[in-house]
Amino acid sequence: MEPIVFAGRDPRTGKSHALHKRVEQLCTRAIRWAELKRKTKEEKRLAITVFSFPPDKGNVGTAAYLNVFSSIYSVLSDLKKDGYNVEGLPDTPEALIEEVIHDKEAQFNSPNLNVAYRMNVREYQSLTSYASLLEENWGKPPGHLNSDGENLLVYGKQYGNVFIGVQPTFGYEGDPMRLLFSKSASPHHGFAAYYTFVEKIFQADAVLHFGTHGSLEFMPGKQVGMSDACFPDSLIGNIPNIYYYAANNPSEATVAKRRSYANTISYLTPPAENAGLYKGLKQLSELISSYQSLKDTGRGPQIVSSIVSTAKQCNLDKDVPLPEEGEELPPKERDLVVGKVYAKIMEIESRLLPCGLHVIGEPPSAIEAVATLVNIAALDRPEDGITSLPGILAATVGRDIEDVYRGSDKGILADVELLRQITEASRGAITAFVEKTTNSKGQVVNVANNLSKILGFGLSEPWVQYLSATKFVRADREKMRVLFGFLGECLRLVVQDNELASGRGYWETTEENLDRLRELYSEVEDKIEGIDR
């Protein structure tokens, strides 16, 4: 779980040599993890770390795709129910924000941030073994970051045995990536003081870095195989490191694993929803609908002129070749122009945007689940015998969906309109399915039970009922049953609560295993002594 190099091979002799400090680090960290089982829940001390990046932008307590303080509140409420000491936890996430940072728009080093601890210089130097190494870049402590001029300041708030702290900034705010590429760079004194406080003063049994992402794993040092001269290793010390990381960013999660020994727990990114249309684009869509119904009444040229004018106002002429306003066009060319504009605004309308921010431990709403499943259902999976929903619906009217896509891309008006109908019917059928799995709050629950009740009942299947009022009433029911069975499994995985550790068997061990770890530690020390002799 933690990639710690504890020995190296002599290239001349081939003999392996133990790295004493790294063996000690490896054993100590293993014991610290195991001790999480030995301690009672009420005894365990947890340091939750939130971030502020980029700094000075009102971003304290933010993370990628995550509602940080609502998620922290959800986690702490779960821990409290499970027997952990979270004394004084406020009644709402908003109150939690107020107590920790006092201002939703707080900037780092803002006077609004709550100061949890003032560390004097003597205490900092005595507890931080590598403090002198930072002086080349930052001078003598306390410095000007996380400091009042006399003390180093740790921002945050303590609730029983839980501390919520604000991780200090990089320090090189004009060029934060300098830390990654400069061999002489280092974290500043305030950054070091924060992790010294967490390990030595608050005495955390574990640290929970909350969201994607902080600065610890990007501090100077080797990319792999940390040594005791690498700052991520020095900063995290012997604290077990748990890290909530966005599921869509495994590459940087790997950096956190190998450089800061993080045990990552993936959190869901919010479901994607279609962007929709607004203002001029919405007006353009209405004009196209008018053209389709009135093009053979003699008003076609006038409506096309309005479509061209509105499209130019929306800057679509940069993406779609348009004729001059007022230019007379034969009927086929008018259809082609309208079809290309129609295809473009459908492309814009269908672009995916995240639906708000995710809250850890909170299942998605029905609307959010629909947005996710519509995108899943749009793909063929021949290896599983699954046909896409657009493909099933296109076959109902004697078309191949790939031909429809190609025709729509070319601006063929009939194909653009058919694709719109297929897209609308797909969303409607999936919405009907998801609504059968929701509770009174609109949240998706009991997917497996509800799915077993739905499947295999012919006309009563919700997607069949919805499609019965459309031109796709004869869609292949067996193919849809296979597809919706797969979508039901996807839905179950989407709403399954895999983000909160309660009841998942984390850190389970026995006193016998702890004793064995201590014995192994002693044996390793003896072997090191033997090598030294």
N, C-alpha and C positions, 0 to 999 in steps of 0.2 A: 504493500500500500504506500510506503514511503521510500523513495529511491535514494537511500543513503549508502555511499561508497565507504566500506569499512576496511578494505585491504587493497594492495596493489602488487603487481608482479614485477620483479626486477628483470629488465630486458636482457641482461647479461647472463644471469644464472638461472632465470626461470623460477626463482624462489618467491613465494608469496610473503609479503610483509603486512602485518596488521597496522592499521592507523589507529593509535590508541584513543585519541579524542573522539574519533568517529564511532568506534565501537561503544564507547561510553555514551555518546549521544544516541545511538541506535537503541541500546538497551534501556536507557532512561526513558526515551519516548515510548518504547513498547510497554514499559511498566506503567507510565502515566495513562496510556490508553486502557490498560487492564484495570487500573484502579477506579476507573469510571464505573465499573460494575460493583466493586467492593463498597464504595461509598453509598450511603442512602440517598434517595432523591432529595430529601430536605437539606442534606449537607452539601450537595454539589453546587459549585460556583461557576457561573457561565458569563463570559464577556461577549456581548453582541457588539460587533463593529460595523458602523455605517460609514459611507464615503461622501466625499465632496469633490467631484471632478466633472467638468473643469471648474477650478476654483473661481471665486469672485463672480459667480453667475447665479447666485441664489440656488445652488444645487446641493446643499447639505441634506443628506439623507435621501439621495436618489440612486437608481440603478436601472439598467436596461430592461424595459418592458415590465417593471415591477413597481407596485405601490408599496413602498418600503415600510412605512410606519403602520399601515393597515396590516401588512404581513407580519411585522414584528408583534403587533397586538394579537394577531391570530395565534402565532407560535407561543407567546407567553400565556395566553388564556388556556391553551392546550396543556402547557407545562404545569400551570397552576392546578388544573383539574387532575393532573397525574401525580400531584403530591410534591411538586417543587416549591421552594420558598420564593415567591414573587410578591413579597409584601409591599403594599402601597401602589400596586398597579392601578392606573386610572380607569375610569369607566368606559372611555371611548378612545379610538385612535387619535382623534383631534386633540383630546386632552393630553395624550402621550407626547404628541408633537410639541404642544405648548410647554410642557415641563422640560423637555430635552433641549429644544432649540429656540423656543419662545416665539418663533416667527417662521411661517412656511416658506418665506422668501429669504431666509437667513443666508448670509455669505460666511465663508470661513473666516475666522478671526473677528467675527462680528461680536460686539459687546453683548448681543442678545443671547449668545450660546451659553448654556449653563456650565459653569466651572465645577467639575466634580472633585478635583484635587490640585493643590499647588505643591510642586516638588522643588525644594530648594537645591541649589547647585551641589552642595556637599552630598546630599542624599543621592542625587542623580549620578554623580561620579562614583560613589561607593557601590551602587547597585548595577551600574552599566559598565561592564568590563571593557567594552570597545569604545567608550565615550571619547577617549583621546584621539582615536583614528578619525573622528569627524571634524577635528579642529582645523585641519588643513584647508577644508572648504568653507567652514562656517565659523571659525574663530572660537574663542572661549565661550563656554555656556554661561548664561542661558540663551544668548542670541536674540534675534528679533522675531522669530516665528514661534507661535505657541508660548509666548512669554509676556510677562508684565514688566520686564526689565530686571526683576530680581529672582523670580521663580519661573519654572516651566509649568505651563498650564495643561491639564488634561480635561477636555470637554466631554460632558456626558451626564448621566444620572443613574443612581443605583436604586434598585427595587429589590429589597431582601438580598438574596444571593445572586441576583442578576444585575450586571452593569451594562448599560447601553452607552457606548462611547463613539465619538466622532474621530475617525482616522485622520491624522494630520495630512496636509497636502504634500505634493512632491517637493516643493521648495523652489524648483526652477520653473516658475509659472509661465515665463515667456517662452520657454523651450523645454517642456516636461520630458520629452523623449531623450534629452541629454543624459538622463540617468541611465538609459539603456545602452548607450554607445560610448560613454566616456569612462575610461578605466580609472580615472582619478576622482570621479564623482562619488558622493555618499549621501545617505539620508541626513537630514538636519537633526539638531539636538531634540527638537520638539517631537519629531517622529520616533526617535529612539526612546524618549521619555514615556511616550504613550505605551509602547510594548513592555517597557520596564515596569510601569505601573500595573499593567494587566497581569504580568507573571509574578512580580516580586511583592507588590503591595496589596492589590486586590486578591492575588493568589488564585487566579482562575484555574479551574480544572479543565476547561476547554474554552476555545474562542470560536465564535460563530461569525464569520465574515458574511455580510448580508447583501447579496446581489452582485451583479456583474457591472463593474469590477472595481477593486481597490488598487493600491499602489505597492503593497508589500511584495507581491510576486515579481514586480518589475524593477526592484532595487538592484544596484550593481552587484555583480558576481558572475560566476560561471553559468552557462546556460543549462548544463546538466552536471550531475555529480557534485552537489554543493560541498564546499569545505567550510571550516570554521572561520575562514577569512571572507566568506560571501555574506553580504548583508542580509538577504532573506533568511539565511540560517541563523545568524546572530539575533535578528529581531524576533523571530518566532520562538527561539529558545527551545524549551522542552514542552511547550503547551500543545496539546492535541488541537489540530486546526480543522474545523468543519466549515464548509464553504457552500452557500447557496449560489448556484451558477446557472445562467440561462441555458436551457436545453439546446438552443440553436447555435451555441458558441463552444463546441467541444475543443477547438484548437487552443483558445486561451485558457480554457479550463485545464488542459493538459499542462500549460505553463504553470498554473497555480499548483498542480499536483507535484510537478518535479522540482519546482524552485521554492515552494513554501510548505511542502508536505501536506497539502490540503486533501481532505476526504470530501469530495464534492457530492452535493445532492442537487440534482437538476430540478429547476422549477419550470413550469410551462410558460411559454410566451403566449400573449393573448391571441385568441383566434383572429384570423384575417377576415375582413369584410370588404365587399365591393365598395369602391369609392363613391359611386353614384354620380349624378349630374347636378349642376346648380347654375343659376343665372343664365348667361347666354347659351351655354350648352343645353340647358333644359329647354329653352325657347327653340333651339335648333331641332331638338328631338320632336317637339310638338309640330314644327313646320313640316318635318319629314312625314309624320303621321297624316297631316293634312294632304300632303302630296299624294300619298298612297291611295287615299280615298277619293281625291278630286282630280287626279292627273288626266283622266279621260273626259273631263267636263269642259275643257277649254281654259281652265285656270292654271293648268300645269306650268306654262312658261312663266307666269307671274310668281307662282310659289317658288319655282326653281331660282328665280332672280333673288327672292328674299332669302332663300337658303344660302346662296353664294355670298350675299352681302353679310349675313349673320356669321357665316363660317369665317370670313375674313376678319370680322370684328373679334372673333375668338382665336385668331392667329392660326387657324387650321390650314391656311394656304401654305404654311411652312411644311406641312406634312402631306397635304393632298393637292394634286394639281387641279386648279379651279379656272373656269373660263372668266372672261371679263364680265362685269355686271351689265345686264341688259343684252348680252350677246344671244342671238337666236340659235337654238339647238334643235336638231331633230329628236323625236321621242326617244329613240334608243340611247342617244348620247345624254339626254336629260336623265334617263334612268341610271345610266352609268355614273354620272356626276353625283346624283343623290345617293346611289349605293355606296360610293367611296366615302362620302361624308358620313353616312350612316354607320359604315363599318368602323370608321375612326372614333366616332363618339361612343360606340359600343365598347371599343377597346379601352377608351378612357373610363367609361362607367364600370367596367369589370376589373380595373386595376385593384390590387389588394392592399388594404391598409389595416394596421392592427386595431382591434377594438379595445381602446382604453389600455389600462394597466392590469396585470395579473395580481391577484391576492393569494398568497400561499394558503393552501388548505381549503380554498373556496371553489366549489365546482362551477363550471361555466353555466351561464344562463342558456335557455333554449335558443335564443337568437344567436348567441355566440357559437353554440354547437352546430347550428344549421350552416353558418358560414364556413366552418371547418369541413363538415361532411360534403358540402357541395363541391368543394375543391378536390376532396378525395374521390368522390364518385365520378369525376370527369375523366379519370384515367382507366384505360384497359389494363387488366392483369391476366394475360393469357395463361401464365404459369399456374394460376389458381382457378382457371376456368371462369373468370369474372369479366363481363362486358361492361363498359362504362355506361352510365345512365344516358348521356347524350347519344351514344351509339345505339342503345336500345330504342330510344324515342325516334331517332332518324330512320331506323329500319321499319318502324311502324308505318311511315308514309312513303316507303319504297326508296329511301335515299341512304347512301353511305355517309357517315358523319365526316369522314375525311374530305369527301367531295364537297360537302356543305361548307367546311372550313375554308377550302381552297376558293370556292365561289365567293364566299364572304370577303376573303382577303382581296379578291379582284374587284370587289365593289358591285357584284351582281345583286341587284336589289332584292330579287326573290329569295336568294340564299341568305342574304343579310337578315331579312325578315324571318325566315325559317329558323335561323340560328337564335334569334331573339326569342322566338316562341319555345324552342327547345330549352334554352337557358331558364326561362321563366317557369316552364313546366317542371324542370329538374328541381328548382328551388322549392316550388310548391309541394311536390311529392315528398321531398326530404323534410320540409317543415311539418307536414301532416304526420310523418313518422316520428319526428322528435317530440312533437306535442303529446304523444301517447306515453312518453317517459318522464314527464315533468311533474313537479309537485305544485302546491298552491303558490309558492314563491317564484315560480317560473324557472326553477333550477332542475337540471337533469339528474334523476335518481333511479335506483332499482332497474338499471338497464336490462340486466340478464333476465329478471323475472318478467318484466313487461314484454321483452322481445319474444320469449317463449310463448306468451299468450297471443302475440300478434301473428307470428309466422304460420303459414299453412292454412289460413282460414279464407282463402279465395277473395270473394267480393268484400269481406270485412277488413281486409288489409288496408291500412290508411292510405298508402300510395296508390292503390287501385281505386279507392273511392275518389281521391283527388283527380286522377287522370280520367275518370269516367266522364268528367265535364269538359274535357279538352279534345282536340283532334287526335290525341295519342291514346285513345281509349282501348285500342287493340294491342297495346304494348305487350311483349312476351312476358307472361307472369312468372314463368319458371326462372328466366334469367333475372328478373327483378327480385325474386325471392332469394336467389343466391347472392345478388349484390347487396340487398338490404340486410341479409344475415351477416355479411362482412362489415357493412357500415355499423351494425349493432355492436360488433366486437370492437371496432375502432372507437365508437362512442363510449363503450365501457372503459377503455383504456384512457380516453381523454378525461373522463370525470373521476376516475379512480384516484383516491387520495394517497399518493405516493410521496408527498413532500414533507409530512410531519412524521417525526421519528417514533411517536408514541405507539407502542404495541407492535413495532416492526422487528423487535429482537436485536436492536443495536447494542453493542458493547456487552453482550452476554458472555459470561465466563464463570469460572468457579474459583473458590479459594485455593483449591488444589492447583489449578493452572497458574494462579498468581505466585504460589510458592515455587512452582517449577520455573517460572520466569526468573525469580530471584536466584534460584540455583544456577540457571544458565548464565546469568549475569556474573555470578561469582566464578563459574568455570572459565568464562571468557577472560576475566581479569587474571586468573591464574595462568592461562595460556600466554597472555601478553607478558606477564612477568617472566615466564619461561623463555620467550623469544628474546626479551631484553638481556637475559643472562647468556 
